[in-house]
Amino acid sequence: MLAWRAQLDGTATKVETGKELQLKANELRRQFIDFVAETSSPNSRFARWSSGVFEKNTAISSLYLYVCYIELLKDYIEKDSGAKSVIVISESWALINAIRDNLTSDGLETIVINSIKETGYNLKNYVLIFLRPLVFIYRCMLQYVFAAVTRKDHPDSEGALARETVIIRTWIAPNFFSKDGIFKDEYFNGLSKWIAANGYNVKLLPIFVSTRISLRKIMPCLRKAENRFLLPWDYLKPADIVKSLWNGFGHLTLKFNRTDFRGLDISMLLGDEKLKFAFSSGGLQCILQHYFFERLSNAGFRIDRIIYTFENMLPEKLFVFALRAFYPDTAIIGFQHSVLYPLYLALYISEKETDTAPLPDKIICSGNFFRSIFLQEKYPEKILETGPALRFSYLHNKKNKPGKPYGGKVMIVLPGYKNEAIYLLTKTLSALKDDDMMIYIKPHPLSDFGDVNRIIEMVKFPKQRIAFETQPLQEIMRQSAVMITISSSVIFDAIASGVPVLRVKKEIDIDLDPADWLRYDPKRDFIAFSTEDIRSEVKRALMLSDNERAFIEDYGKQFLEKTFSPVSDETLAVFIK
């Protein structure tokens, strides 16, 4: 893209679409949610609820982004812009073909930045469809072998579970374990101990946060941890892999009830998404857990209540269906552990599918603010309850509440998604490299330091002005004069702590910003689209007067009380009542 900009410099003007893209994405979000619900209905539950095509995951899927692109381009062509011709440059053959099918203009020219011809591009997708099952089989067999090698006794030898059994399904990463093998749950902070103290038998069902996790390292940790983990491969058999693959063929035969959105033919985009997600590892893993619960039930394992992180994502759908099939009397509790993003469409359901969507019996919200959003977004009121904000419990500690003096650090907090982290770091360092301020970088736990260092070198930022923060977020929050981030829950952490937060917006992608739920106030909000915006907004934050900082802190106190419920016996009780 940079090469094309250089080539067209002086002969063409780049149309800035960052703000317009976000406005368009917010305008069409509810229509698109309804569209996906309607078009997905003809498919079987395995095909429908394990396919990324219908997940609406705007963090990894380009479908909604491309729809917004076409709508923006349509608006631009239809209005009298004064341009004699419009050049569209894209890496996606599917998007370019969809533009050609839907938009006609004598001055419209489309260019694909892709070394592979269209036929080769499609061939590549089909090759990946063949390779993905092999990768799935390989990973499954590795887990099966490591589970067998590290197993000291069969879990059935524990005998009948006389006490009520609560299973907490949670995410696992190597850095969640101490050197002594003690597991710290980053998602259900202290919940398992509290439930166990109230007389329940508690088991943890692990989900790996990344496929890159070393089983050689993580499996012994799971076996040694003081919390007893329930490992699926202690029950699953190789035959379950075959059955999952067989049901995965439904991804290739997906049917679309509709292929038109607001008069646009998006069949090309839907077909491309089908190829991208066919036999995906995530989809096959979703199907596999169906057979896990079947095995667990046949083994006589008792489950009275199961609690999981609720994001309405792919892994949760068949998880709920399997529990309904094999544990019909089990209470299913979803926990809204993180913040809600307006444009993270996977989180939301259509009114047309409230009776069919695989929802839990209860959704425990981290505060009344989030409960009101779920209500607004068509969730049935009867399943919504307010509980504790476990992930944000530190915000209610005295030392983290607004009122503690600010530090002076300019802090860049990187998000979990690699592309977003690269975008944020490249843009921010480019904006600030000519200043003399020290820059502190807080990598995400899953960040690749190699990528970070390469970006620093690429933008030629002076390394002596870079320092990496390794302390937990709660320790560095109030050390910051301004926090800079993008598409991250950290935005709410900073607001609730009374710390100025600069929200860097995306120019060519959908922005996942939780603060878009809030009314904009120029006295407390710091927003940047361009490098120039970043530079000026950082300077504005550093030059805030005492009164201006006091205003931000006062708002933080109000925001904290309104948004995040404290952790107490009373708020915790909603998980087991």
N, C-alpha and C positions, 0 to 999 in steps of 0.2 A: 504493500500500500504506500509506503514511504517513497518507493521508487516511482510509482505512478504520480504521486504529488509533485515530485521533482520534475518529472517529464512534462506535466501539464502546467507547470508554473508559468504564469504570464499569459497563457492562452485560455485558461479556465479558472473559474472561481469555485472553491469548495463550499457547498451548502452545509452550514452548521445545523445539525438536526438534534443535538443533545436534549435541549429543553422540549422541543416538539415531540421527540420520540417518547419521553416520559409522560407527557400530557396525553398522547395518543394511547399509550399502553394503559393508563389509568381510565381513559374514556371507554375502552373496549373490553376491559377485563371481565366484567360480569356477563356480557354477551358471549365472550369466548368460553367461559366456564359452562354456560348453558349449552353452547354448541357441542363441546366435548362430551357432555353428559348424554346428549341426544344421539350423536353419531356413534358412540361406543356401544349402545344398547344391544345390537344384534349378536354380540359375541358371547361365548361361554365364559363362565366366571374365571377359569384358568387363563384364558386368552385376554379377557378384559382387564382383570385386576393384577396381572403380572406383566403387562406390557407398558413400556415407557411412553408409548404413543399417547395413551390416555391419562398418564400421570399428571400432566400439566406442570412438570418440574422445570420452571423457567431458569433454574441454575445450570441445567445440563442440556436441555432441549432447546432447539432453535425455532421450533414451530411457531410459537406465539410471536417471537421476535420478527420472524420473516413476514408474518401476517401484518404486523405493525409497519414494517418497511413498505410493503405494497400499498397499504392505506396512506402512508405519508407521501409516497411517490405519486399516487393517484391525486391527492390533494394539490401537490405541487404542479402537476401537469395541467390540472383543471383551472388553477388560478393564473392570472396574467402576470407571470414573473418577469417578463422581459427577456428571458433567455431564449436564444435561437435553437439551442439543442441541450439535451440533458444526457449525461454519460453516467451510467450505473456500473460500478465495479464491484464484483463479488467473488468470493471463493467457492460459492455454492452453485452447481449446475441446476439444482432443483429450484432455487430461488430465481435465477435468471430465466428459466423456462416458464415459471409461474408468472413472472413479470411480462414476458412476451405473450403469454396466453391471455392475460387480463387487461393489459394496458397497450393502447395503440397511439402512437404519436410520430409524426414525421421527423421530429427532432430527437427521438429517443434512441440512444445507442447503449447496448449492454456489452460488457466485457467481463470475462471470467478469468480471475487470477488463479490458475490451477494448471500445474504441469501435466496433469492427466486429462486426456480427451474425455468427452462425455461417456463414450462406450467403455473406456478404461475405468472411469470413475464408478460406473455401475458394476463392472466386473470386480473391482476392488471390494465393493460392498458385499457381493455374493461370496467372495473368498473369505471375508471376515465372518459371514454367517456359518461357513464350514469350520472355521478355526475356533470360534467361540465355544461350541460344545466340547471341543478337545481341551480347551483351557479349563472349562468347568469341571470336566472329569478329572483332570490333573489336580486341581485344587481340592476337590472333594476327596480323592484318594490320599492326598497328603494329610488332610485333616483326619481321615480314618486311621491311617497308619500311626500318626503322632498320638492320637487319642489312645490307640491300643498299646503303644509302647510305654506311655506314661501312666497307664491305668494300673493301680495296685490291687484293686478289687472291683468287682462289678457293682455298679450302683444299686442293683436290686438287692444286694446283700445287706443293705441298711435296714431291711425289714419294713413292715407296715408303718406308715406315718400316722401315728395316733393323733397328733395335734393338727389343727387346721394349717394347711400349707399355702403360703403366699409366694408366688414367683415374681421376681422383678426382672424384666427384660431390659438390659442396659448395654451401652456401648463400651467397648474395651480397647485400650491402647497400652503399649508397654510402659509408658511413663505414668500410668495410673497405679503402678505397683511400687512400693518402697523396696529398699534393699533387703528388708526383713520379710518381704513377701506379703505385706499388708496392702490390701486393695482399697484405694480411695475412689469412690464413685463420684465422678465429676457431674453426673446428671441427676442422681438421686441422693445428694449430699446428706448422709446420716440416716436416711429413711429405713434401710434394712435393719440397722441396729435398733431403731425406735420400735419397729414392728415386732422384732424378735423379743424385745424387752416387754412387750405386751402379750407374750405367750404364744406367738405364732412360730411355726416352722418356716424359715425363709430360705429360699434358693435363688441364686442369680443365674439367669439365662444370658450368656454373652453374645454380643454381636461385634464383630471386628470393624473398627472405624475405617480401615483401609485394607485392601487386598495385598498391600506390600508388607504387611506385618509378618515377621519371621515366626513361623510356627515352632521352630526349634527353641526360640526364646520365650514365646508367650505361653505355650502349653504347660511347661513346668510351673510357671507362675500361677496358672489357673488351678493346677493340682495342689499347690502348696498354700494358696491363699487361705486366710482364716475364714473367709466366707466360702461356703460350699457351693461351687459352681455346678450347674446342670449342663453337661456338655452333650449336644445333640448326637455326636458321633459315638457316644456310648450306647446309643439305641439304634441309630440308622444303620442300614445294611447297603452293600453295593447295589443290590437290586433296586433300591430307592432312587439311585442316580439314573438308572435306565428308565424308570417310570416318569421321573421328572423331565428327562429329555423327550420322551414320547409326548407328554402333555405340552412341551415347549413348541411342538410343531404348530400349535395354534397361533403362535406369533407370525407365522408365514401366511396364514389364511385369514388374517384379520379382515373383518367386513366393516365398511363405513356406511352408516345409515344416511349420512349426508356428506357431501364433499364441497358444498358451497357455503361460504361465510360472508354475509352481507353483500350477496351478489357476486362475490369473487370465487372463482373456481380454484380451490386449493388442493385438488386431488394429487397434483405433482408433489406438493409438500408433504401430504399425508403418506404417500407411497414411499418417499425418501425416508421419513421417520420410521416407517415400518421396517425398512431394510436396516436402518441404524440400530434399532432396538431388538431385532429378531435374534432369539437365542442369547440375549444378553445375560451376563453372569448374574446380575441382580434379579432379573426375571426368573431365571432357573432356580436361584436360591429361594425365591418366594414360593415356588411350587414345591421345592424340597421340604420346606418346613411343614407343609401339609402332611407329608408322610412321617415326619418326626413326631407330630402330635398323635398320629395314628399308632405308631410304635409305643409311644409313652402310655397311651390309654390302654393298649393291649397288655402292657407290662404291669398294669394295675397302679400306676403312679397317680397319687391324689393331687388335685389342684383345686383349691377352694376359691382362690382369687389370683388374678394375674394383672400386673401393673406394667405399663410400657410407655416409652416416650412417644407422645402423640404429635405427629407432623403431617398425618394423612398421606404419607409417602408410600411408594411401591411395596416395601417389605411388610407394611402393616396390613395390607388388604387381605391377602390369603391367610395371613396369621390369624386374623379375626374369624375368617370363614372356617379355618381348621378347628379353632376352639369351639365354634358353634356346632360343628359336626361331631367332634369326639369328646367334648366337655360341655355339654349343653347347660349344665347347672353351674358352671364356673362364672363368677363375676369378672367382667373384663373392664379394666380401668385404664383409660388413657390419661397421661399427664402432659400438659402443655409446659414443657420445661424451659423453652427458650422464648424469644420474642416473636411477634407476628409481623410479617412483611406484606404490605399491600399487594406487591406484584410477584410474590412467590405463590403462584396460582395453585400449586399442589395442595396448599393448606385448606383450600376452600371447596365447598360443594355447591351443586346446583339444587334449587328447590325441586327440580324434576327427579332427583335421585335420593332424597331424604329417606325414602322407604326401602331403597335397594342398596345404597352404599354400605360397605362393611364398617360400621361405626361401633365404638365400644359402648358398654352400658352407661358409663359415666366418663366425662372429660373433666378432669380437675384442672382449673385455670390458676395461673400464678398470681392472679389479682382480679379485682372487679373490672379494671380497664380492659383486660383481655377477654373476660367473659362478655362484655358488651360488644366487642368486635365479633366474636363468634355468633352472637345473636343477630347482629347486623348482617352477617354473612350466611344466613339461612340455616344455621345449626338449630336443632330442636331444643327448646329451653329446658325440657325435662331432663336432659342428659348433662347439663352444664352445672358445675359447682365450683365455688371458689375455695382454693386451698393455699398452701404456702409456696412462696417463690424460692424453692430450694437452691436453684442455681445462683440466685441473687441475694442469698441470706446475708452475706457479708456487708451489703449496703446498709443494713439496719444496725450494724455495730457502730458504737460512738465514734471511733477513730476514722471511720470512712464516711460519716455523714457530712453534708455540707457545713461549713463553718471552720474547718481546719484550714490554716493558711496554705495557699497554693505554693507549689514548687515552681521552678522556672524552666522546666524542660519542654522542648518541642518534641512530642512523642508521636511516632508513626506506628500504629497498631495494625498489623497485617491480618487480613481475613484468611479463612481456611482454604478457599478455592484458589488454586495456583494462578489461574489467568487473572483473577481479580487482584491478587497480591502483586503480580508483576505490573499490572496496569497502574495500581496505586503508587508503587515504589518508583517506577519510571517517571511518572508524571510529577510526583512531589519532589523528588531529588532534582529533576530538571528545572523545576520552578525555583528551588532554593539554593542551587549550587553556587550562584554568584554572591550570596550573602555570607556573612562570617559567623553565623550562629551554629552551635553544636546541634546535631540531629541524633535523637535516640530512636532505635528501632526495636519494637517488641514483636518478634516472630510468632506466628501461630504455632501451637505444639506440633502440627504436622508440616510446618514449613521446611523447605529444603534450603539449607544455608548456602549451598552451592549456587542456587538460582539467585539468591539475594546478593551474593558477592559479585556475580556476573553482571547484574544490573548496575551495581555501584561502579564497576569498571566501565560499562557501556556508556553511561551518562557522564563519565569522567568526574565523578564527585570526589572531592578530597577525602581520603580514607581517615585522615587524622581528625576529621570532623564528624565521624560516625562512631557511635557506641551502641552495643547490643544490650538490651534489657532481658535478663533471665528470671527476674523475680515474678511471682504471680501477679496477675492484673490488679488485684485488690491492694497490693503493696505499692504499685507504681502510680495508681490512679491520681492521688492527690499530690504527687510529685510533678505533675504536668501543668504548665501554663496553658497549653493547648494540646488536645489529642486529635490526630489526623487519621481518618479511617474511611472505609468504603464498604457498603453492603454488609454490615456486621452488627451483631447484638451489642457489641461494645459501645455503640452509640447511646443506647439506653443506660448502660453502666455510667458513662460519662455525664449524661444529663442528670441522672439521679444523684450523682456525687457532686454536682454543682461545678463541674469542670467544663470549660469551653471546648466544644468538639467541632472540628471542621469536617463536614460531610462532603467528600469528593464524589461528584456525580459522573456517570458514564456518558460518553458521547455517542457510541454506536452500539450499545447493548442496554438491555433492560436493567434498571437500577433497583436493587433490593435494599431499600432503606426503610427501617422500621419507623423512623421519625416522620415519614410522610403521612402517618396517621394524625400528626399533631398540627395545630394551627401555626402557620409561619409567623414569626416575630423577629424583625430585623435586629432587635436589641439583644437577643440571645442566640439567634441562629447564624451559623457560619456555613455557607454553601459555596462550592467551587465547581465550575465546569471546565475551565481552561487553566493553563499554567499561570496565566496572569492573575486569575481569580485566586489561586492558591497562594501566590506571593502576597497579594494585597490582604487576604483574609487572615493569614498568619500574622502579618504585621498589625492588623487591627486587634487581634486577640492579645498580642503581646503588649499593646498600648492601652488596654482597658483601664479605666480609672477604678478606684476603690468602690465607688457607687455602682458602676457598671458590673463589676464582679459580684457585688452584693446582690444585685438584681438577678443575676444568673444563679447564684447560690439559693436565693429565696425560692425561685422557680423550681430548683432541684429538690428542695424539701417538699414542696407541694406535689411534684411529680412522683417522688418516691412513695409518699403516703397513698396517692391515688392509684398507682400502678402495681406495686409489688407488695403482696401480703407478707407479714413477718412469719417466721417459723415458731410455732408454739404447739403445745399438746392439743390445743383446740383446732388449729388449722391442719395439723397432721392427722387428726382423727378421721377426716373425710376419706382417707385411703382405706380404712378398715371398717367403717360403720356400715 
